[in-house]
Amino acid sequence: MGGADDEAVKRKLGLQTWRNLSKDKVLKFAAAMPEMATEARIKLIEQFPTFKDLGKANIEAVKEAHESTVAANENSQNHFYQAAQDQRDALRADLGRDDLDWAQREALHDRLDQNVRQVYEKDSENKQFLGAGMKLLVAAGVVVGSLGVAFVGGKVVGTSEGGSEGSQQN
């Protein structure tokens, strides 16, 4: 799309007008920017002044979804930990009984050990889940930041070239 003009870019993205530029087309748009003529790039950037707002909205949507998921996860974790604690309390009470033989005590100790291992596994699983969520937020931030660099970079390159399109075409 070397030296592509405004209309060619809209056709490539399947847009009638730039107002129809949706979130899913922003990535395609950013990828197409290096292939555009400098004049077209500057003109397009000027027609899309809400990029920052769209980027913020995308990050906010990802952040809200992540926070909601973390809250639901925390609630689930708390229920699990409470159930595990209740089981440990019951096992301790059973271990305090005087009428248990050695085999019964050993079985209770095994169940207590199993409970502790389950709590450890659940904690490790939760940490992995939270780490994956943070990676998602960071990735969303990088994408929006990269798009911002593409837009600003296109504008800066256009300005530094003094409107010359020749050195920008591939």
Backbone as JSON Lines, residues from 0, in Angstrom:
{"i":0,"aa":"M","n":[0.83,-1.18,0.0],"ca":[0.0,0.0,0.0],"c":[0.88,1.25,0.0]}
{"i":1,"aa":"G","n":[2.15,1.15,-0.53],"ca":[3.1,2.26,-0.53],"c":[2.48,3.52,-1.08]}
{"i":2,"aa":"G","n":[2.57,4.6,-0.33],"ca":[2.02,5.87,-0.76],"c":[0.51,5.89,-0.78]}
{"i":3,"aa":"A","n":[-0.1,5.02,-0.01],"ca":[-1.56,4.9,-0.02],"c":[-2.21,6.18,0.44]}
{"i":4,"aa":"D","n":[-3.31,6.49,-0.18],"ca":[-4.03,7.68,0.22],"c":[-5.16,7.32,1.18]}
{"i":5,"aa":"D","n":[-5.84,8.33,1.63],"ca":[-6.92,8.22,2.59],"c":[-7.96,7.18,2.18]}
{"i":6,"aa":"E","n":[-8.43,7.25,0.97],"ca":[-9.49,6.34,0.5],"c":[-9.0,4.9,0.39]}
{"i":7,"aa":"A","n":[-7.76,4.72,-0.05],"ca":[-7.22,3.36,-0.17],"c":[-7.12,2.7,1.2]}
{"i":8,"aa":"V","n":[-6.72,3.48,2.19],"ca":[-6.61,2.93,3.55],"c":[-8.0,2.56,4.06]}
{"i":9,"aa":"K","n":[-8.98,3.43,3.84],"ca":[-10.35,3.13,4.28],"c":[-10.86,1.87,3.61]}
{"i":10,"aa":"R","n":[-10.58,1.72,2.31],"ca":[-11.02,0.51,1.6],"c":[-10.35,-0.73,2.2]}
{"i":11,"aa":"K","n":[-9.06,-0.64,2.45],"ca":[-8.32,-1.78,3.01],"c":[-8.89,-2.2,4.36]}
{"i":12,"aa":"L","n":[-9.31,-1.23,5.15],"ca":[-9.86,-1.52,6.48],"c":[-11.37,-1.79,6.43]}
{"i":13,"aa":"G","n":[-11.99,-1.61,5.26],"ca":[-13.43,-1.86,5.14],"c":[-14.27,-0.79,5.81]}
{"i":14,"aa":"L","n":[-13.83,0.47,5.7],"ca":[-14.53,1.56,6.37],"c":[-15.2,2.47,5.35]}
{"i":15,"aa":"Q","n":[-16.36,2.99,5.71],"ca":[-17.02,4.02,4.91],"c":[-16.43,5.39,5.26]}
{"i":16,"aa":"T","n":[-16.34,5.64,6.58],"ca":[-15.76,6.89,7.07],"c":[-14.87,6.54,8.25]}
{"i":17,"aa":"W","n":[-14.01,7.49,8.65],"ca":[-13.13,7.25,9.79],"c":[-13.89,7.17,11.1]}
{"i":18,"aa":"R","n":[-15.1,7.68,11.13],"ca":[-15.9,7.56,12.35],"c":[-16.26,6.1,12.63]}
{"i":19,"aa":"N","n":[-16.19,5.24,11.6],"ca":[-16.5,3.83,11.75],"c":[-15.28,3.01,12.2]}
{"i":20,"aa":"L","n":[-14.17,3.67,12.49],"ca":[-12.97,2.96,12.91],"c":[-13.22,2.39,14.31]}
{"i":21,"aa":"S","n":[-13.38,1.09,14.37],"ca":[-13.68,0.42,15.63],"c":[-12.39,-0.03,16.31]}
{"i":22,"aa":"K","n":[-12.55,-0.47,17.54],"ca":[-11.39,-0.91,18.32],"c":[-10.63,-2.02,17.61]}
{"i":23,"aa":"D","n":[-11.35,-2.96,17.0],"ca":[-10.68,-4.09,16.35],"c":[-9.92,-3.68,15.1]}
{"i":24,"aa":"K","n":[-10.29,-2.56,14.51],"ca":[-9.61,-2.11,13.29],"c":[-8.42,-1.19,13.59]}
{"i":25,"aa":"V","n":[-8.29,-0.77,14.85],"ca":[-7.21,0.12,15.21],"c":[-5.85,-0.54,14.97]}
{"i":26,"aa":"L","n":[-5.73,-1.82,15.3],"ca":[-4.46,-2.52,15.09],"c":[-4.13,-2.59,13.6]}
{"i":27,"aa":"K","n":[-5.12,-2.91,12.79],"ca":[-4.89,-2.95,11.34],"c":[-4.46,-1.57,10.85]}
{"i":28,"aa":"F","n":[-5.11,-0.56,11.38],"ca":[-4.81,0.82,10.99],"c":[-3.36,1.16,11.34]}
{"i":29,"aa":"A","n":[-2.94,0.83,12.57],"ca":[-1.58,1.14,13.0],"c":[-0.56,0.38,12.16]}
{"i":30,"aa":"A","n":[-0.87,-0.86,11.83],"ca":[0.05,-1.65,11.01],"c":[0.17,-1.07,9.61]}
{"i":31,"aa":"A","n":[-0.88,-0.44,9.12],"ca":[-0.87,0.12,7.77],"c":[-0.18,1.48,7.71]}
{"i":32,"aa":"M","n":[0.03,2.13,8.83],"ca":[0.57,3.5,8.83],"c":[1.93,3.62,8.15]}
{"i":33,"aa":"P","n":[2.89,2.71,8.37],"ca":[4.18,2.87,7.71],"c":[4.08,2.81,6.18]}
{"i":34,"aa":"E","n":[3.05,2.18,5.67],"ca":[2.88,2.04,4.23],"c":[2.19,3.25,3.6]}
{"i":35,"aa":"M","n":[1.73,4.17,4.4],"ca":[0.98,5.33,3.9],"c":[1.92,6.46,3.49]}
{"i":36,"aa":"A","n":[1.43,7.24,2.57],"ca":[2.14,8.47,2.22],"c":[2.1,9.4,3.43]}
{"i":37,"aa":"T","n":[3.14,10.18,3.58],"ca":[3.25,11.07,4.74],"c":[2.05,12.0,4.84]}
{"i":38,"aa":"E","n":[1.66,12.6,3.73],"ca":[0.52,13.53,3.75],"c":[-0.75,12.81,4.21]}
{"i":39,"aa":"A","n":[-0.96,11.6,3.68],"ca":[-2.15,10.83,4.05],"c":[-2.11,10.48,5.53]}
{"i":40,"aa":"R","n":[-0.93,10.1,6.01],"ca":[-0.78,9.74,7.42],"c":[-1.14,10.91,8.32]}
{"i":41,"aa":"I","n":[-0.62,12.08,8.02],"ca":[-0.91,13.27,8.83],"c":[-2.4,13.59,8.77]}
{"i":42,"aa":"K","n":[-2.97,13.5,7.6],"ca":[-4.39,13.8,7.44],"c":[-5.24,12.81,8.27]}
{"i":43,"aa":"L","n":[-4.85,11.55,8.25],"ca":[-5.6,10.53,8.99],"c":[-5.48,10.74,10.5]}
{"i":44,"aa":"I","n":[-4.28,11.07,10.92],"ca":[-4.07,11.3,12.36],"c":[-4.94,12.46,12.83]}
{"i":45,"aa":"E","n":[-5.01,13.5,12.02],"ca":[-5.84,14.65,12.39],"c":[-7.32,14.28,12.43]}
{"i":46,"aa":"Q","n":[-7.74,13.3,11.62],"ca":[-9.14,12.89,11.6],"c":[-9.47,11.93,12.74]}
{"i":47,"aa":"F","n":[-8.46,11.48,13.43],"ca":[-8.68,10.49,14.48],"c":[-8.14,11.01,15.81]}
{"i":48,"aa":"P","n":[-8.66,12.16,16.26],"ca":[-8.12,12.76,17.49],"c":[-8.53,12.01,18.75]}
{"i":49,"aa":"T","n":[-9.46,11.1,18.66],"ca":[-9.93,10.41,19.87],"c":[-9.14,9.14,20.14]}
{"i":50,"aa":"F","n":[-8.0,8.95,19.46],"ca":[-7.21,7.75,19.69],"c":[-6.88,7.56,21.17]}
{"i":51,"aa":"K","n":[-6.44,8.65,21.8],"ca":[-6.08,8.59,23.22],"c":[-7.28,8.13,24.05]}
{"i":52,"aa":"D","n":[-8.45,8.68,23.75],"ca":[-9.66,8.29,24.48],"c":[-10.0,6.83,24.24]}
{"i":53,"aa":"L","n":[-9.85,6.38,22.99],"ca":[-10.13,4.98,22.67],"c":[-9.15,4.08,23.4]}
{"i":54,"aa":"G","n":[-7.88,4.46,23.4],"ca":[-6.87,3.68,24.11],"c":[-7.16,3.61,25.59]}
{"i":55,"aa":"K","n":[-7.51,4.75,26.18],"ca":[-7.86,4.77,27.6],"c":[-9.08,3.9,27.88]}
{"i":56,"aa":"A","n":[-10.07,3.99,27.0],"ca":[-11.29,3.19,27.18],"c":[-10.96,1.7,27.1]}
{"i":57,"aa":"N","n":[-10.1,1.33,26.17],"ca":[-9.71,-0.09,26.05],"c":[-8.99,-0.56,27.29]}
{"i":58,"aa":"I","n":[-8.04,0.24,27.76],"ca":[-7.29,-0.13,28.96],"c":[-8.25,-0.2,30.16]}
{"i":59,"aa":"E","n":[-9.14,0.76,30.26],"ca":[-10.09,0.78,31.37],"c":[-11.0,-0.45,31.33]}
{"i":60,"aa":"A","n":[-11.44,-0.84,30.14],"ca":[-12.3,-2.02,30.0],"c":[-11.55,-3.28,30.43]}
{"i":61,"aa":"V","n":[-10.3,-3.4,30.01],"ca":[-9.49,-4.56,30.41],"c":[-9.26,-4.53,31.92]}
{"i":62,"aa":"K","n":[-8.97,-3.35,32.44],"ca":[-8.73,-3.2,33.88],"c":[-9.98,-3.58,34.69]}
{"i":63,"aa":"E","n":[-11.14,-3.08,34.26],"ca":[-12.39,-3.4,34.96],"c":[-12.7,-4.89,34.91]}
{"i":64,"aa":"A","n":[-12.49,-5.49,33.75],"ca":[-12.73,-6.94,33.63],"c":[-11.77,-7.7,34.54]}
{"i":65,"aa":"H","n":[-10.51,-7.26,34.57],"ca":[-9.52,-7.9,35.43],"c":[-9.9,-7.74,36.91]}
{"i":66,"aa":"E","n":[-10.29,-6.54,37.3],"ca":[-10.68,-6.29,38.7],"c":[-11.89,-7.13,39.09]}
{"i":67,"aa":"S","n":[-12.85,-7.24,38.19],"ca":[-14.03,-8.06,38.46],"c":[-13.65,-9.53,38.62]}
{"i":68,"aa":"T","n":[-12.76,-9.99,37.74],"ca":[-12.31,-11.38,37.81],"c":[-11.52,-11.62,39.09]}
{"i":69,"aa":"V","n":[-10.68,-10.67,39.46],"ca":[-9.89,-10.81,40.69],"c":[-10.81,-10.83,41.91]}
{"i":70,"aa":"A","n":[-11.84,-9.99,41.91],"ca":[-12.79,-9.97,43.03],"c":[-13.53,-11.3,43.14]}
{"i":71,"aa":"A","n":[-13.98,-11.83,42.01],"ca":[-14.67,-13.13,42.02],"c":[-13.71,-14.22,42.47]}
{"i":72,"aa":"N","n":[-12.46,-14.14,42.02],"ca":[-11.45,-15.12,42.41],"c":[-11.19,-15.04,43.91]}
{"i":73,"aa":"E","n":[-11.1,-13.81,44.42],"ca":[-10.85,-13.64,45.86],"c":[-11.99,-14.23,46.68]}
{"i":74,"aa":"N","n":[-13.22,-14.02,46.24],"ca":[-14.38,-14.57,46.92],"c":[-14.31,-16.1,46.92]}
{"i":75,"aa":"S","n":[-13.98,-16.67,45.77],"ca":[-13.86,-18.12,45.66],"c":[-12.73,-18.64,46.55]}
{"i":76,"aa":"Q","n":[-11.6,-17.93,46.54],"ca":[-10.48,-18.31,47.38],"c":[-10.88,-18.3,48.86]}
{"i":77,"aa":"N","n":[-11.56,-17.25,49.27],"ca":[-11.97,-17.14,50.67],"c":[-12.88,-18.29,51.08]}
{"i":78,"aa":"H","n":[-13.8,-18.67,50.2],"ca":[-14.68,-19.81,50.5],"c":[-13.86,-21.09,50.63]}
{"i":79,"aa":"F","n":[-12.93,-21.28,49.73],"ca":[-12.08,-22.48,49.78],"c":[-11.27,-22.51,51.07]}
{"i":80,"aa":"Y","n":[-10.61,-21.38,51.39],"ca":[-9.78,-21.34,52.59],"c":[-10.61,-21.54,53.86]}
{"i":81,"aa":"Q","n":[-11.83,-20.99,53.87],"ca":[-12.68,-21.18,55.04],"c":[-13.08,-22.65,55.18]}
{"i":82,"aa":"A","n":[-13.43,-23.28,54.07],"ca":[-13.79,-24.71,54.1],"c":[-12.59,-25.55,54.55]}
{"i":83,"aa":"A","n":[-11.41,-25.21,54.06],"ca":[-10.2,-25.94,54.46],"c":[-9.93,-25.75,55.95]}
{"i":84,"aa":"Q","n":[-10.13,-24.52,56.43],"ca":[-9.91,-24.25,57.86],"c":[-10.93,-25.03,58.7]}
{"i":85,"aa":"D","n":[-12.17,-25.04,58.26],"ca":[-13.2,-25.8,58.99],"c":[-12.83,-27.28,59.07]}
{"i":86,"aa":"Q","n":[-12.31,-27.82,57.96],"ca":[-11.9,-29.22,57.96],"c":[-10.73,-29.45,58.92]}
{"i":87,"aa":"R","n":[-9.76,-28.54,58.92],"ca":[-8.63,-28.69,59.85],"c":[-9.09,-28.61,61.3]}
{"i":88,"aa":"D","n":[-10.03,-27.72,61.59],"ca":[-10.56,-27.61,62.95],"c":[-11.23,-28.92,63.37]}
{"i":89,"aa":"A","n":[-12.01,-29.5,62.45],"ca":[-12.7,-30.76,62.76],"c":[-11.68,-31.88,62.96]}
{"i":90,"aa":"L","n":[-10.66,-31.92,62.11],"ca":[-9.63,-32.95,62.25],"c":[-8.88,-32.79,63.57]}
{"i":91,"aa":"R","n":[-8.57,-31.57,63.97],"ca":[-7.9,-31.33,65.25],"c":[-8.78,-31.79,66.41]}
{"i":92,"aa":"A","n":[-10.06,-31.49,66.31],"ca":[-10.99,-31.91,67.38],"c":[-11.01,-33.43,67.46]}
{"i":93,"aa":"D","n":[-11.04,-34.09,66.3],"ca":[-11.02,-35.56,66.3],"c":[-9.71,-36.1,66.87]}
{"i":94,"aa":"L","n":[-8.6,-35.43,66.54],"ca":[-7.31,-35.89,67.06],"c":[-7.23,-35.73,68.58]}
{"i":95,"aa":"G","n":[-8.0,-34.82,69.14],"ca":[-8.01,-34.6,70.59],"c":[-8.78,-35.66,71.37]}
{"i":96,"aa":"R","n":[-9.48,-36.52,70.65],"ca":[-10.25,-37.57,71.34],"c":[-9.3,-38.62,71.92]}
{"i":97,"aa":"D","n":[-9.65,-39.13,73.11],"ca":[-8.82,-40.12,73.8],"c":[-9.09,-41.55,73.34]}
{"i":98,"aa":"D","n":[-10.22,-41.8,72.68],"ca":[-10.61,-43.16,72.34],"c":[-10.1,-43.63,70.97]}
{"i":99,"aa":"L","n":[-9.16,-42.91,70.35],"ca":[-8.65,-43.28,69.03],"c":[-7.43,-44.18,69.17]}
{"i":100,"aa":"D","n":[-7.38,-45.19,68.3],"ca":[-6.17,-46.01,68.27],"c":[-5.15,-45.38,67.31]}
{"i":101,"aa":"W","n":[-3.97,-46.0,67.23],"ca":[-2.89,-45.45,66.42],"c":[-3.28,-45.33,64.94]}
{"i":102,"aa":"A","n":[-3.93,-46.3,64.37],"ca":[-4.3,-46.29,62.95],"c":[-5.29,-45.14,62.66]}
{"i":103,"aa":"Q","n":[-6.23,-44.94,63.58],"ca":[-7.18,-43.85,63.4],"c":[-6.48,-42.49,63.46]}
{"i":104,"aa":"R","n":[-5.56,-42.35,64.4],"ca":[-4.8,-41.09,64.51],"c":[-3.95,-40.86,63.25]}
{"i":105,"aa":"E","n":[-3.33,-41.91,62.77],"ca":[-2.5,-41.8,61.57],"c":[-3.36,-41.38,60.37]}
{"i":106,"aa":"A","n":[-4.56,-41.93,60.24],"ca":[-5.47,-41.57,59.15],"c":[-5.88,-40.09,59.25]}
{"i":107,"aa":"L","n":[-6.15,-39.62,60.47],"ca":[-6.49,-38.2,60.66],"c":[-5.31,-37.29,60.31]}
{"i":108,"aa":"H","n":[-4.11,-37.71,60.71],"ca":[-2.91,-36.93,60.36],"c":[-2.73,-36.88,58.84]}
{"i":109,"aa":"D","n":[-2.98,-38.01,58.19],"ca":[-2.87,-38.03,56.72],"c":[-3.89,-37.08,56.07]}
{"i":110,"aa":"R","n":[-5.1,-37.07,56.6],"ca":[-6.12,-36.17,56.05],"c":[-5.75,-34.71,56.32]}
{"i":111,"aa":"L","n":[-5.17,-34.43,57.49],"ca":[-4.73,-33.07,57.8],"c":[-3.6,-32.65,56.85]}
{"i":112,"aa":"D","n":[-2.68,-33.58,56.6],"ca":[-1.58,-33.31,55.66],"c":[-2.13,-33.08,54.25]}
{"i":113,"aa":"Q","n":[-3.1,-33.85,53.84],"ca":[-3.72,-33.68,52.52],"c":[-4.4,-32.3,52.42]}
{"i":114,"aa":"N","n":[-5.05,-31.89,53.5],"ca":[-5.7,-30.58,53.53],"c":[-4.67,-29.46,53.33]}
{"i":115,"aa":"V","n":[-3.57,-29.55,54.04],"ca":[-2.52,-28.53,53.94],"c":[-1.95,-28.5,52.52]}
{"i":116,"aa":"R","n":[-1.74,-29.66,51.91],"ca":[-1.25,-29.7,50.53],"c":[-2.24,-29.07,49.56]}
{"i":117,"aa":"Q","n":[-3.53,-29.3,49.78],"ca":[-4.55,-28.7,48.91],"c":[-4.54,-27.18,49.02]}
{"i":118,"aa":"V","n":[-4.37,-26.68,50.23],"ca":[-4.29,-25.22,50.43],"c":[-3.06,-24.66,49.72]}
{"i":119,"aa":"Y","n":[-1.94,-25.35,49.83],"ca":[-0.71,-24.92,49.17],"c":[-0.91,-24.9,47.64]}
{"i":120,"aa":"E","n":[-1.51,-25.96,47.1],"ca":[-1.75,-26.03,45.65],"c":[-2.71,-24.92,45.2]}
{"i":121,"aa":"K","n":[-3.74,-24.68,45.99],"ca":[-4.69,-23.63,45.64],"c":[-4.01,-22.26,45.67]}
{"i":122,"aa":"D","n":[-3.15,-22.05,46.62],"ca":[-2.42,-20.79,46.7],"c":[-1.51,-20.61,45.49]}
{"i":123,"aa":"S","n":[-0.8,-21.65,45.1],"ca":[0.07,-21.6,43.92],"c":[-0.74,-21.34,42.66]}
{"i":124,"aa":"E","n":[-1.87,-22.02,42.53],"ca":[-2.76,-21.84,41.39],"c":[-3.25,-20.39,41.33]}
{"i":125,"aa":"N","n":[-3.6,-19.84,42.47],"ca":[-4.09,-18.46,42.54],"c":[-2.99,-17.48,42.12]}
{"i":126,"aa":"K","n":[-1.77,-17.72,42.56],"ca":[-0.67,-16.83,42.19],"c":[-0.43,-16.87,40.69]}
{"i":127,"aa":"Q","n":[-0.53,-18.04,40.08],"ca":[-0.39,-18.14,38.63],"c":[-1.51,-17.38,37.93]}
{"i":128,"aa":"F","n":[-2.72,-17.51,38.44],"ca":[-3.87,-16.81,37.86],"c":[-3.67,-15.3,37.93]}
{"i":129,"aa":"L","n":[-3.26,-14.81,39.08],"ca":[-3.04,-13.37,39.24],"c":[-1.89,-12.89,38.35]}
{"i":130,"aa":"G","n":[-0.85,-13.71,38.22],"ca":[0.26,-13.35,37.33],"c":[-0.19,-13.26,35.88]}
{"i":131,"aa":"A","n":[-1.04,-14.18,35.46],"ca":[-1.56,-14.15,34.08],"c":[-2.41,-12.9,33.87]}
{"i":132,"aa":"G","n":[-3.19,-12.53,34.87],"ca":[-4.0,-11.32,34.77],"c":[-3.15,-10.07,34.64]}
{"i":133,"aa":"M","n":[-2.07,-10.02,35.4],"ca":[-1.16,-8.87,35.3],"c":[-0.5,-8.82,33.92]}
{"i":134,"aa":"K","n":[-0.15,-9.98,33.39],"ca":[0.45,-10.01,32.05],"c":[-0.54,-9.47,31.03]}
{"i":135,"aa":"L","n":[-1.81,-9.79,31.19],"ca":[-2.84,-9.29,30.27],"c":[-2.91,-7.76,30.34]}
{"i":136,"aa":"L","n":[-2.91,-7.22,31.55],"ca":[-2.95,-5.76,31.69],"c":[-1.72,-5.11,31.08]}
{"i":137,"aa":"V","n":[-0.56,-5.69,31.32],"ca":[0.67,-5.14,30.75],"c":[0.62,-5.21,29.23]}
{"i":138,"aa":"A","n":[0.16,-6.35,28.7],"ca":[0.07,-6.5,27.24],"c":[-0.88,-5.47,26.65]}
{"i":139,"aa":"A","n":[-2.0,-5.24,27.3],"ca":[-2.95,-4.23,26.81],"c":[-2.3,-2.84,26.82]}
{"i":140,"aa":"G","n":[-1.57,-2.55,27.86],"ca":[-0.87,-1.27,27.93],"c":[0.18,-1.13,26.85]}
{"i":141,"aa":"V","n":[0.91,-2.2,26.58],"ca":[1.93,-2.17,25.53],"c":[1.29,-1.96,24.17]}
{"i":142,"aa":"V","n":[0.17,-2.64,23.91],"ca":[-0.51,-2.49,22.63],"c":[-0.96,-1.04,22.44]}
{"i":143,"aa":"V","n":[-1.61,-0.49,23.44],"ca":[-2.08,0.89,23.33],"c":[-0.89,1.84,23.2]}
{"i":144,"aa":"G","n":[0.15,1.6,23.98],"ca":[1.34,2.43,23.88],"c":[1.99,2.34,22.51]}
{"i":145,"aa":"S","n":[2.06,1.13,21.96],"ca":[2.63,0.94,20.63],"c":[1.82,1.65,19.58]}
{"i":146,"aa":"L","n":[0.52,1.57,19.71],"ca":[-0.34,2.27,18.76],"c":[-0.13,3.77,18.86]}
{"i":147,"aa":"G","n":[0.01,4.25,20.07],"ca":[0.27,5.67,20.26],"c":[1.58,6.08,19.62]}
{"i":148,"aa":"V","n":[2.6,5.25,19.77],"ca":[3.89,5.54,19.15],"c":[3.73,5.54,17.63]}
{"i":149,"aa":"A","n":[2.96,4.59,17.1],"ca":[2.76,4.54,15.65],"c":[2.09,5.82,15.17]}
{"i":150,"aa":"F","n":[1.06,6.27,15.89],"ca":[0.37,7.49,15.49],"c":[1.27,8.71,15.63]}
{"i":151,"aa":"V","n":[1.87,8.85,16.8],"ca":[2.73,10.0,17.03],"c":[3.95,9.93,16.12]}
{"i":152,"aa":"G","n":[4.51,8.74,15.98],"ca":[5.67,8.55,15.1],"c":[5.35,8.96,13.68]}
{"i":153,"aa":"G","n":[4.17,8.61,13.2],"ca":[3.76,8.99,11.85],"c":[3.68,10.49,11.73]}
{"i":154,"aa":"K","n":[3.18,11.14,12.77],"ca":[3.05,12.59,12.73],"c":[4.42,13.26,12.8]}
{"i":155,"aa":"V","n":[5.3,12.73,13.65],"ca":[6.63,13.3,13.79],"c":[7.42,13.12,12.5]}
{"i":156,"aa":"V","n":[7.37,11.92,11.92],"ca":[8.09,11.67,10.68],"c":[7.57,12.6,9.6]}
{"i":157,"aa":"G","n":[6.26,12.76,9.51],"ca":[5.67,13.65,8.51],"c":[6.13,15.07,8.7]}
{"i":158,"aa":"T","n":[6.22,15.51,9.94],"ca":[6.64,16.88,10.22],"c":[8.13,17.06,9.91]}
{"i":159,"aa":"S","n":[8.97,16.08,10.3],"ca":[10.4,16.22,10.09],"c":[10.77,16.14,8.62]}
{"i":160,"aa":"E","n":[9.93,15.5,7.82],"ca":[10.2,15.42,6.38],"c":[9.73,16.67,5.67]}
{"i":161,"aa":"G","n":[9.09,17.56,6.37],"ca":[8.6,18.78,5.76],"c":[7.54,18.52,4.71]}
{"i":162,"aa":"G","n":[6.78,17.44,4.91],"ca":[5.68,17.14,3.98],"c":[6.15,16.34,2.78]}
{"i":163,"aa":"S","n":[7.41,16.0,2.69],"ca":[7.93,15.22,1.56],"c":[7.52,13.77,1.71]}
{"i":164,"aa":"E","n":[6.9,13.21,0.69],"ca":[6.44,11.82,0.74],"c":[7.46,10.87,0.16]}
{"i":165,"aa":"G","n":[8.38,11.34,-0.63],"ca":[9.27,10.47,-1.39],"c":[10.1,9.54,-0.55]}
{"i":166,"aa":"S","n":[10.66,10.0,0.58],"ca":[11.53,9.14,1.38],"c":[10.74,8.19,2.25]}
{"i":167,"aa":"Q","n":[9.45,8.33,2.36],"ca":[8.65,7.48,3.21],"c":[8.05,6.3,2.45]}
{"i":168,"aa":"Q","n":[8.03,6.33,1.15],"ca":[7.41,5.24,0.38],"c":[8.4,4.11,0.24]}
{"i":169,"aa":"N","n":[7.84,2.85,0.24],"ca":[8.69,1.66,0.12],"c":[8.73,1.17,-1.28]}
